[in-house]
Every structure is written in structure tokens, then in C-alpha cells.
Amino acid sequence: MADSPNCDLKSLSPLQLFEKVTEQGEKVRALKAGKAPKDEIDAAVRMLLSLKLSYKTTTGQDYQAGLPPKDLVLINNGTAKEEDEDLVDPWNVQTSNAKGVDYDKLIVRFGSSKIDTDLINRIERAIGQKPHHFLRRGIFFSHRDMDQVLDAYENKKPFYLYTGRGPSSQAMHVGHLIPFLFTKWLQEVFDVPLVIQLTDDEKYLWKDMTIEKAYEYARENAKDIIACGFDVNKTFIFSDLDYLGTSAGFYKNIVKVQKHVTFNQVKGIFGFTDSDCIGKISFPAIQAAPSFSSSFPQIFNGKDNIQCLIPCAIDQDPYFRMTRDVAPRIGQPKPALLHSVFFPALQGAQTKMSASDPNSSIFLTDTPKQIKTKINKHAFSGGRDTIEEHRKYGGNCEVDVSFMYLTFFLEDDDRLEQLKQAYTSGELLTGELKKVLIETMQPLVAAHQERRKQVTDEIVKQFMTPRKLAFEF
């Protein structure tokens, strides 16, 4: 396309234009190095200048080699940032604000859409029941093309769900449950297939662990995921290390994505450097591939036009911004997304959970005593320094971690609002609020542990065996 002066550049996305400029620049250099005829070099240079002008007109930015358009780049990519900016990427979440990440700013920076009242009401009409409290409370706050998914559903067209887990440790914490609890609800109300990717290959590449340990963690994490209550007839859980070797469709899609994303682009989007191993550089294509139904021919009967909906935390969005840009170029529908906020650490909302810090969260293996101790000792309080001051001025629910946790796990809206009013007025003390959280979390974790005990290796095998699910395509 870059060779033709008559190509319709207006139809290209900013990232496609960036790639065309890069390719044309490489062609000019090759012609000069090969001492091509002057008129051929001049024509190539004119094309390069034309492409650069189109790029600037479209993006408002001058073309810079190795720097994709800003709306496709992660916030700061780990570089120096202004004081009021948050750092968010698939591996780091940092903010100086005790209230946590500014999600309204993140929507603007990432170019997604806010889940507003109109969309929530439309979901309610489509499913004929009250939306999940994660939607009602803004825990899932942002989306890409959810309106298209609802269009498809209302017109009796199929879609499927895709979410995942990076198995970095044997024990998951309660924050890891958020996307799975919501995905389970979505699967039940829309009655659609679900694929769950366990990125054990990613953890081997990024973490200091053996490939055998990464695979072991994947199977252990699968037990916790299954314990959320997924239907084995409608759900396929897969390990990358397993599935990549058995599915030609999956691998073909990985290769297609790899061909259409340059090294400069992944460096710009993910902050990779020349010192990173090539496994990291190629991994985003592996996370992209489950977005396409042709990666699962056994489920979708070889159809490649089934749209995908991905519930995930907002830090995973860069993978799917890349995927959505590539999809039309390989003849696939763009995946839609629903983004959740981050689950706060017990010590405060400045960072997301860390599986490596046992005191940063409540783990699914914790005993009732450990849960009580962690909440009482480590849960950041929005209360005042003294009881007298707290009674007079009240507590701050916006920074209080116990209240934040209750917004995730206390399903009763009226009870939650009552606690908010009582704590804000000073009627309810911090210790009393923590007691409510303890009484909420202890039975929740204990019930999960009981369900997990019932998940045998044979059940894991059933979920992780490639097979047809209970749907006709």
C-alpha cells in the first residue's frame, strides 16, 4: 500500500499509518544503500513525505521512529511522570493518591468509554434482571464496544467470553476472584461459552521460576477458578504451555498477529527494551489470540466471525488495544472489553495486590484467624486519630480499605449505604467497620475453601481438555 500514491490513507488507523511510515522509511534506506536510480529514490522519498504528512494530519503528532501514536502507548511506559499522573501497565500500578487511581483520567488516556447509567439500564433490559453489583457500584467502570455485544445478543447473534489468569503463585487472593465472579455472572445471564487462558508461559518468561513450576501453578490456580462455580459444559480452561502444542488454529492466529505488529510497536506499547528476551516481545500475540473464535475450532466449529467479550482489569487493556488494531487486518472482529478497577492492597489503594506479599491481601488459603488479624492490623483506616475526633468529624470512606473491600463483597446495597452513612457521620468507629468486614470475609473464604476441596485433578482435566461445549455453531 505504501508504494501506491493513490491509496486511501484516510481509512487507516493511527497505528497502521505509523507502520506505513516506518516501512516506507526502511524502503528509502534500502534503495539508497543499494544505489538505486535517482528517480526511484526520489519517488520513494516523496511517498515517505506524503505518509508523514498524513500521519501528522491524522494524529496531530510528528512521526518519530520507534514511538507509536500517543493514544496507543501505556501511561508513561515507566518513564518519568508528572506528580498527578498514575503509572498503569500490565505489571505495575502506582499512584500517589490515597483514593487510588483516577479512573476518569485513565478512560481519557486509554480512549475507552465510561460505563454509564444508560448502558447499565440497557444491560438490565437485555437480561431481564438487576445488573451485578460490580456494575451498579462502578467496579466495572469502562468498556470498549459493549453496545455492539448487546446489539448482537438482541439480534440472536452469538458471542463468547474470554478472561485469564497469570499463575504467579500457588495461592490466589480475594482480589483475583473479581474478574472470575463477574465473568461467571455474565456467562449465566447471557448463556454463552467461556474460555479462560492461564498464561503460565508469561510467568516463566517474566518471573524467576522453572517452566515446571509455572505449569504447576496454572493447574493449582485452575482449581480456585473452578471453585467459583463455572459449568464444565460451557467453560474451557487452558494452559498456554499445553494448548499451543495441540491447536493449529490458536498458533495460526498467534503468527498472524506477530506478522502485523512490529518490534517498534511492542516497545512503544509495552515498554520493552533491547535487553528483554524475545519471548517477552512475542508474548502479546499469545494473549491476543484467544480473542478470535478460530483459536478454538472445537468449540466454534471452525467459525472465525464470533465476537469476543473480555472482562478484565484495566491494566490488561494495552494487550487488547493492540489486538483491536490488528483484528481487521487479519479478517477478525475486534474484541469488546469490560474493564474493572484495581482491588486495593490492605495497606491502601496506592497499589494493586501483590501475591508475593502475604500481608497485602486476604488469600484464599487464609484461616479465619489470619483474616481477622490481617484486617485489624493492616487494613488502612479512613478514621480519625482519636475516638473524640472520629465522633465529631466522621470517617473517610473514599480512603478506608475496609469500606472499599465491602463495596466488592457485601452484596446488600441498603446495608452498604447504611454503613457508609454511619461511618461518615462518626456513629460507626473504625474497629466496628473492620468487624463487619471480618464477618463478611471469613464465611466467604471458608465457603470457597470447601468448594475447592471438591475440585479433584480429574475435574481439572475435564475443564482443560479441548472439546466441544454445550453450544451449537
C-alpha positions as CSV (number, residue, x, y, z in Angstrom):
1,M,0.0,0.0,0.0
2,A,2.8,2.4,0.8
3,D,4.0,2.0,-2.8
4,S,0.8,3.5,-4.3
5,P,0.3,7.3,-4.1
6,N,-3.4,6.7,-4.7
7,C,-4.0,4.5,-1.6
8,D,-6.8,5.7,0.7
9,L,-4.7,6.7,3.7
10,K,-7.8,8.2,5.5
11,S,-9.1,4.6,6.1
12,L,-6.0,3.7,8.1
13,S,-5.8,3.8,11.9
14,P,-3.1,5.9,13.5
15,L,-1.1,2.7,14.3
16,Q,-1.5,1.5,10.7
17,L,-0.3,4.9,9.4
18,F,2.7,4.7,11.8
19,E,3.6,1.3,10.4
20,K,3.3,2.5,6.8
21,V,5.7,5.4,7.5
22,T,8.1,3.0,9.2
23,E,8.0,0.6,6.3
24,Q,8.5,3.4,3.7
25,G,11.4,4.8,5.6
26,E,13.0,1.4,5.6
27,K,12.4,1.2,1.8
28,V,14.1,4.5,1.2
29,R,17.1,3.5,3.2
30,A,17.3,0.2,1.3
31,L,17.1,2.0,-2.0
32,K,19.9,4.4,-1.0
33,A,22.1,1.6,0.3
34,G,21.5,-0.4,-2.9
35,K,22.4,2.7,-5.0
36,A,19.1,2.6,-6.9
37,P,18.4,5.0,-9.7
38,K,17.8,8.6,-8.6
39,D,14.3,8.9,-9.9
40,E,13.3,5.7,-8.0
41,I,14.8,7.1,-4.8
42,D,13.1,10.5,-5.3
43,A,9.7,8.8,-5.8
44,A,10.1,6.8,-2.6
45,V,11.1,9.9,-0.7
46,R,8.1,11.8,-2.0
47,M,5.9,8.9,-0.8
48,L,7.6,9.0,2.6
49,L,7.0,12.7,3.0
50,S,3.3,12.2,1.9
51,L,2.9,9.5,4.5
52,K,4.4,11.6,7.2
53,L,2.1,14.5,6.4
54,S,-0.9,12.1,6.5
55,Y,0.3,10.8,9.9
56,K,0.6,14.3,11.3
57,T,-2.8,15.3,9.9
58,T,-4.5,12.2,11.5
59,T,-2.7,12.2,14.9
60,G,-1.6,15.8,15.4
61,Q,1.8,14.4,16.2
62,D,5.0,14.4,14.2
63,Y,6.2,11.0,13.2
64,Q,9.1,9.7,15.5
65,A,10.8,6.4,14.8
66,G,10.1,3.9,17.5
67,L,7.3,6.0,19.1
68,P,3.8,4.9,18.1
69,P,0.9,7.4,18.4
70,K,0.4,8.5,22.0
71,D,-3.1,7.2,22.3
72,L,-1.7,3.7,21.9
73,V,1.1,4.0,24.4
74,L,0.9,3.0,28.0
75,I,0.8,5.8,30.6
76,N,4.4,6.9,30.6
77,N,5.7,3.4,29.9
78,G,7.5,3.6,33.2
79,T,9.3,6.8,32.4
80,A,9.4,10.0,34.4
81,K,5.9,11.3,35.1
82,E,4.2,14.3,36.4
83,E,3.2,14.3,40.0
84,D,-0.5,13.9,39.4
85,E,-0.2,11.1,36.8
86,D,-0.7,7.5,37.6
87,L,1.5,4.7,36.2
88,V,-0.6,1.8,34.9
89,D,0.7,-1.1,32.8
90,P,0.2,-4.9,32.9
91,W,2.9,-5.3,35.5
92,N,2.8,-2.1,37.6
93,V,0.2,0.2,39.2
94,Q,1.4,3.2,41.0
95,T,-0.4,6.3,42.3
96,S,0.3,8.9,44.9
97,N,-3.4,9.4,45.7
98,A,-4.8,7.6,48.8
99,K,-8.1,7.2,46.9
100,G,-6.4,5.1,44.3
101,V,-6.0,5.5,40.5
102,D,-8.0,8.4,38.9
103,Y,-10.2,6.2,36.6
104,D,-11.8,9.1,34.8
105,K,-8.4,10.2,33.6
106,L,-7.5,6.7,32.7
107,I,-10.6,6.4,30.5
108,V,-9.4,9.5,28.6
109,R,-5.8,8.3,28.3
110,F,-6.7,4.8,27.2
111,G,-9.5,6.0,24.9
112,S,-12.2,3.7,26.3
113,S,-15.8,4.6,27.2
114,K,-17.4,5.0,30.6
115,I,-20.0,2.5,31.6
116,D,-22.8,5.0,32.3
117,T,-26.4,4.6,33.5
118,D,-27.8,4.3,30.0
119,L,-25.5,1.2,29.3
120,I,-26.3,-0.4,32.7
121,N,-30.0,0.1,32.0
122,R,-29.6,-1.4,28.6
123,I,-27.9,-4.5,30.1
124,E,-30.7,-4.8,32.6
125,R,-33.3,-4.7,29.8
126,A,-31.4,-7.3,27.7
127,I,-31.0,-9.8,30.5
128,G,-34.3,-9.1,32.3
129,Q,-32.8,-8.8,35.8
130,K,-30.9,-6.5,38.1
131,P,-27.3,-5.9,36.9
132,H,-24.5,-7.3,39.0
133,H,-23.4,-5.0,41.9
134,F,-20.0,-4.7,40.3
135,L,-21.8,-2.8,37.5
136,R,-24.1,-0.8,39.8
137,R,-21.2,0.3,42.0
138,G,-18.8,1.2,39.2
139,I,-16.3,-1.6,40.0
140,F,-16.6,-2.4,36.3
141,F,-16.4,1.2,35.0
142,S,-15.1,1.2,31.4
143,H,-15.8,-0.6,28.2
144,R,-15.0,-1.0,24.5
145,D,-17.9,-1.8,22.2
146,M,-20.2,-3.3,24.8
147,D,-23.0,-1.8,22.8
148,Q,-22.1,-4.0,19.8
149,V,-22.2,-7.1,22.0
150,L,-25.7,-6.1,23.2
151,D,-26.7,-5.4,19.6
152,A,-25.6,-9.0,18.7
153,Y,-27.3,-10.5,21.7
154,E,-30.6,-8.7,21.0
155,N,-30.4,-9.9,17.4
156,K,-29.8,-13.5,18.5
157,K,-26.2,-13.5,17.2
158,P,-23.6,-15.4,19.3
159,F,-20.7,-14.1,21.2
160,Y,-18.3,-15.6,23.8
161,L,-16.4,-14.6,26.9
162,Y,-12.6,-14.7,27.4
163,T,-10.7,-13.9,30.5
164,G,-7.5,-15.2,32.1
165,R,-5.1,-15.5,34.9
166,G,-1.3,-15.2,35.1
167,P,-0.4,-18.0,37.6
168,S,2.5,-16.4,39.5
169,S,1.9,-18.2,42.8
170,Q,0.1,-21.3,44.2
171,A,-2.3,-19.3,46.4
172,M,-4.6,-16.7,44.9
173,H,-6.0,-13.8,46.9
174,V,-9.6,-12.4,47.0
175,G,-8.7,-9.7,44.5
176,H,-8.1,-12.4,41.9
177,L,-11.7,-13.5,42.3
178,I,-13.2,-10.2,41.0
179,P,-12.9,-10.9,37.2
180,F,-14.0,-14.5,37.7
181,L,-17.0,-13.7,39.8
182,F,-18.2,-11.2,37.3
183,T,-17.4,-13.4,34.3
184,K,-19.4,-16.2,35.9
185,W,-22.4,-13.9,36.2
186,L,-22.0,-12.7,32.6
187,Q,-21.9,-16.3,31.4
188,E,-25.0,-17.2,33.4
189,V,-27.2,-14.3,32.3
190,F,-26.2,-14.4,28.6
191,D,-25.7,-18.2,28.4
192,V,-22.5,-18.1,26.3
193,P,-19.3,-20.1,26.1
194,L,-16.3,-19.1,28.1
195,V,-12.5,-19.6,27.6
196,I,-10.0,-19.0,30.4
197,Q,-6.4,-18.6,29.5
198,L,-3.7,-19.5,32.1
199,T,-0.6,-17.7,30.9
200,D,2.0,-20.0,32.5
201,D,4.3,-19.2,29.6
202,E,4.2,-15.5,30.5
203,K,5.1,-16.1,34.2
204,Y,8.0,-18.3,33.2
205,L,9.3,-15.5,30.9
206,W,8.8,-12.7,33.5
207,K,9.4,-14.5,36.8
208,D,12.3,-16.3,38.4
209,M,10.7,-19.8,38.2
210,T,11.1,-23.0,36.3
211,I,8.8,-23.9,33.5
212,E,7.6,-26.9,35.5
213,K,6.7,-24.6,38.4
214,A,4.8,-22.2,36.2
215,Y,2.7,-25.1,34.8
216,E,2.1,-26.5,38.4
217,Y,0.8,-23.0,39.5
218,A,-1.5,-23.0,36.5
219,R,-3.2,-26.2,37.5
220,E,-3.4,-25.1,41.1
221,N,-5.0,-21.8,40.1
222,A,-7.4,-23.7,37.9
223,K,-8.8,-25.3,41.0
224,D,-9.5,-21.9,42.6
225,I,-11.1,-20.7,39.3
226,I,-13.3,-23.9,39.0
227,A,-14.3,-23.4,42.7
228,C,-16.0,-20.1,41.7
229,G,-18.8,-22.4,40.2
230,F,-18.2,-22.5,36.5
231,D,-20.1,-25.0,34.4
232,V,-17.8,-27.6,32.9
233,N,-20.1,-28.0,29.9
234,K,-19.8,-24.3,29.0
235,T,-16.2,-23.5,30.0
236,F,-12.8,-24.3,28.6
237,I,-9.7,-23.6,30.8
238,F,-6.4,-23.9,29.1
239,S,-2.7,-23.6,29.8
240,D,-0.7,-21.9,27.1
241,L,2.1,-24.4,27.6
242,D,-0.4,-27.2,26.9
243,Y,-2.8,-25.7,24.3
244,L,-0.3,-24.1,22.0
245,G,1.1,-27.5,21.1
246,T,-2.3,-29.0,20.3
247,S,-4.2,-26.3,18.4
248,A,-3.3,-25.3,14.9
249,G,-6.0,-22.6,14.9
250,F,-4.5,-21.0,18.1
251,Y,-1.0,-21.0,16.7
252,K,-2.0,-19.6,13.3
253,N,-3.7,-16.7,14.9
254,I,-0.6,-16.0,17.1
255,V,1.5,-15.9,13.9
256,K,-0.9,-13.6,12.1
257,V,-0.8,-11.2,15.0
258,Q,3.0,-11.4,15.2
259,K,3.3,-10.6,11.5
260,H,1.2,-7.4,11.8
261,V,2.9,-5.9,14.9
262,T,6.4,-4.5,14.7
263,F,9.1,-4.5,17.3
264,N,8.9,-0.7,17.5
265,Q,5.2,-1.0,18.3
266,V,5.5,-3.5,21.1
267,K,8.4,-1.4,22.5
268,G,6.1,1.6,22.5
269,I,3.0,-0.1,23.8
270,F,4.6,-2.3,26.5
271,G,7.9,-0.5,27.3
272,F,10.1,-3.5,26.2
273,T,13.8,-2.7,25.8
274,D,16.5,-4.2,23.6
275,S,17.6,-6.2,26.7
276,D,14.3,-8.1,27.0
277,C,14.2,-11.7,25.9
278,I,12.4,-12.3,22.6
279,G,9.9,-14.4,24.5
280,K,8.5,-11.2,26.1
281,I,8.4,-9.4,22.9
282,S,6.4,-12.1,21.2
283,F,4.1,-12.9,24.1
284,P,1.4,-10.1,23.5
285,A,0.4,-12.1,20.4
286,I,-0.3,-15.1,22.6
287,Q,-2.6,-13.1,24.8
288,A,-4.3,-11.6,21.8
289,A,-5.1,-15.0,20.0
290,P,-7.9,-16.2,22.3
291,S,-9.8,-13.0,21.2
292,F,-10.5,-14.8,17.9
293,S,-13.0,-17.7,17.8
294,S,-10.9,-19.6,15.2
295,S,-8.4,-20.2,18.0
296,F,-11.0,-22.7,19.3
297,P,-12.3,-24.7,16.4
298,Q,-13.5,-27.5,18.7
299,I,-15.9,-25.0,20.3
300,F,-17.0,-22.8,17.4
301,N,-17.0,-25.5,14.7
302,G,-14.3,-23.6,12.8
303,K,-16.2,-20.3,12.6
304,D,-14.0,-17.2,12.7
305,N,-16.6,-14.5,13.0
306,I,-17.8,-14.9,16.6
307,Q,-17.3,-11.7,18.6
308,C,-15.4,-12.0,21.9
309,L,-16.1,-10.0,25.1
310,I,-13.2,-9.8,27.6
311,P,-13.9,-8.9,31.2
312,C,-10.5,-7.8,32.8
313,A,-8.8,-5.3,35.0
314,I,-7.9,-2.0,33.2
315,D,-4.2,-2.8,33.3
316,Q,-4.6,-5.5,30.7
317,D,-6.1,-3.1,28.2
318,P,-2.8,-2.4,26.3
319,Y,-2.8,-6.1,25.1
320,F,-6.3,-5.6,23.6
321,R,-5.8,-2.1,22.2
322,M,-3.1,-3.8,20.1
323,T,-5.4,-6.7,19.4
324,R,-8.2,-4.4,18.3
325,D,-5.9,-2.6,15.9
326,V,-4.7,-5.9,14.3
327,A,-8.0,-7.7,14.1
328,P,-9.4,-6.0,10.9
329,R,-6.1,-6.6,9.1
330,I,-6.3,-10.3,9.7
331,G,-10.1,-10.5,8.9
332,Q,-11.2,-10.9,12.5
333,P,-13.9,-9.0,14.6
334,K,-12.5,-6.7,17.2
335,P,-12.9,-8.0,20.8
336,A,-15.1,-6.0,23.1
337,L,-14.0,-5.3,26.7
338,L,-15.3,-4.6,30.2
339,H,-12.7,-3.0,32.5
340,S,-12.6,-3.3,36.3
341,V,-10.9,-1.0,38.8
342,F,-8.0,-2.4,40.8
343,F,-8.6,-4.3,44.0
344,P,-6.7,-2.3,46.7
345,A,-4.0,-3.6,48.9
346,L,-4.8,-3.8,52.6
347,Q,-2.3,-1.0,53.2
348,G,-4.1,1.4,50.9
349,A,-5.3,2.0,47.3
350,Q,-2.0,3.4,46.1
351,T,-1.1,0.0,44.6
352,K,-2.8,-3.2,43.4
353,M,-2.5,-6.5,45.1
354,S,0.8,-8.4,45.3
355,A,0.8,-12.2,45.5
356,S,4.3,-12.1,46.9
357,D,3.3,-10.0,50.0
358,P,1.2,-12.2,52.4
359,N,0.1,-9.1,54.3
360,S,-1.1,-7.1,51.2
361,S,-4.3,-9.0,50.9
362,I,-6.5,-11.8,52.2
363,F,-5.5,-15.0,50.5
364,L,-7.9,-17.8,49.6
365,T,-5.9,-20.1,51.9
366,D,-6.2,-17.9,54.9
367,T,-7.8,-19.2,58.1
368,P,-10.5,-17.2,59.9
369,K,-7.9,-16.1,62.5
370,Q,-5.5,-14.9,59.8
371,I,-8.3,-12.9,58.1
372,K,-9.2,-11.3,61.4
373,T,-5.6,-10.4,62.2
374,K,-4.8,-9.1,58.8
375,I,-7.8,-6.8,58.7
376,N,-7.4,-5.5,62.2
377,K,-3.6,-5.0,61.8
378,H,-3.1,-4.0,58.2
379,A,-6.3,-2.6,56.7
380,F,-5.7,1.1,56.1
381,S,-8.2,3.3,58.0
382,G,-10.1,6.4,57.0
383,G,-10.9,7.1,60.6
384,R,-9.7,9.9,62.8
385,D,-6.8,9.8,65.2
386,T,-9.0,9.7,68.3
387,I,-12.5,8.5,69.1
388,E,-13.5,12.0,70.0
389,E,-12.3,13.4,66.7
390,H,-14.0,10.5,64.8
391,R,-17.3,11.1,66.5
392,K,-17.1,14.8,65.7
393,Y,-15.8,14.7,62.1
394,G,-16.5,11.1,60.9
395,G,-14.5,8.8,58.8
396,N,-13.5,8.9,55.1
397,C,-14.9,6.0,53.1
398,E,-13.0,7.1,50.0
399,V,-9.7,6.0,51.5
400,D,-10.8,3.4,54.1
401,V,-9.8,0.0,52.8
402,S,-12.3,-1.9,54.9
403,F,-15.1,0.0,53.3
404,M,-13.5,-0.5,49.8
405,Y,-13.5,-4.2,50.4
406,L,-17.1,-4.2,51.4
407,T,-18.1,-2.5,48.2
408,F,-16.7,-5.6,46.4
409,F,-18.0,-8.3,48.7
410,L,-21.1,-7.0,50.6
411,E,-23.9,-7.5,48.1
412,D,-26.7,-5.8,50.1
413,D,-26.9,-2.2,48.7
414,D,-29.0,-0.9,51.6
415,R,-26.6,-2.4,54.2
416,L,-23.6,-0.9,52.4
417,E,-25.2,2.6,52.3
418,Q,-26.2,2.3,56.0
419,L,-22.5,1.6,56.8
420,K,-21.3,4.5,54.7
421,Q,-23.6,7.0,56.4
422,A,-22.8,5.7,59.9
423,Y,-19.0,5.8,59.3
424,T,-19.1,9.2,57.6
425,S,-21.1,10.7,60.4
426,G,-18.9,9.3,63.1
427,E,-21.5,7.0,64.5
428,L,-19.6,3.9,63.4
429,L,-16.0,3.5,64.6
430,T,-13.1,2.1,62.5
431,G,-12.9,-1.0,64.7
432,E,-16.6,-1.6,64.2
433,L,-16.3,-1.3,60.4
434,K,-13.4,-3.7,60.4
435,K,-15.6,-6.1,62.4
436,V,-18.2,-6.0,59.7
437,L,-15.6,-6.8,57.0
438,I,-14.2,-9.7,59.1
439,E,-17.7,-11.1,59.4
440,T,-18.2,-10.8,55.7
441,M,-14.8,-12.2,54.5
442,Q,-14.5,-15.2,56.9
443,P,-17.5,-17.1,55.6
444,L,-16.8,-16.1,52.0
445,V,-13.3,-17.5,52.1
446,A,-14.3,-20.6,54.1
447,A,-17.0,-21.4,51.6
448,H,-14.5,-21.1,48.7
449,Q,-12.1,-23.4,50.5
450,E,-14.8,-26.0,50.9
451,R,-15.7,-25.8,47.2
452,R,-12.0,-26.0,46.2
453,K,-11.6,-29.3,48.3
454,Q,-14.2,-30.8,45.9
455,V,-12.2,-30.0,42.8
456,T,-10.2,-33.1,42.0
457,D,-7.4,-33.5,39.5
458,E,-9.9,-35.4,37.3
459,I,-12.3,-32.4,37.3
460,V,-9.4,-30.1,36.4
461,K,-8.6,-32.4,33.5
462,Q,-12.2,-32.2,32.3
463,F,-12.2,-28.4,32.2
464,M,-8.7,-28.3,30.5
465,T,-9.4,-30.9,27.8
466,P,-10.0,-29.3,24.3
467,R,-13.6,-30.4,23.4
468,K,-16.9,-29.3,22.1
469,L,-19.0,-27.3,24.7
470,A,-22.8,-27.3,25.1
471,F,-23.4,-24.9,22.2
472,E,-24.1,-25.3,18.5
473,F,-22.3,-23.1,16.0
